[in-house]
Amino acid sequence: MTHQLIACEECDALHRRIALNAGSAAHCTRCGAELFRSRAFHIDTVLALTVGSLVVFVLANAFPIVTLEMKGVRNGSTLLGAIVTLYREGMPIVSGLVLATTILFPLTELMILLYLLVPLRQGRLPAQLHLFTRVIQTIRPWGMIEVFLLGVLVSLAKLSSTASVLPGVALWAFAALTVLLAAILMFDPRHFRDLAEELAGSHA
Ligand SMILES: [Zn+2]
């Protein structure tokens, strides 16, 4: 049974897969790299977190993060509005980085998770599972919504002395999104390969 064997991602040593206790991990006997972890999450949990994150993601981008009031003039901005302003003010690199780390990369990861989880839950194998698993592993470190949120909070604290700062719906949504994404981060994308192997095994 080939799917009982697992190759180390670092040194290619072959190991026989064993059952693990919940929350523990198996390591390579030759180089010590982690081979696999016991699945701490049920697929339904990850799917629920993903759908929840997508809903909150839409809220976070549809509403103003903050409204500033100065001398009777109110000015609110969404994240996308702020990115466009950065671009127009001659900071294309900064605006591009904010766009990628707060919108593009997190949204891509959530869409891929949804694309993989829905068929897997129904016992079907999604096309290009290994490719998309690798994409998630590659873009994951580039999602930096928590860094963005921290930056916004620091800026707001500084601005509050010169203008009245009204937190918008999106600010709370970003806070909720940070928590949801942190929970999703606990799901190791390598489990997709295990799920795929289990499915292939049950159909054989
Ligand atoms: Zn190894």
Boltz pocket constraint, residues with backbone or C-beta under 6 A from the ligand:
constraints:
  - pocket:
      binder: B
      contacts: [[A, 8], [A, 9], [A, 10], [A, 11], [A, 12], [A, 13], [A, 28], [A, 29], [A, 30], [A, 31], [A, 32], [A, 33]]
      max_distance: 6.0
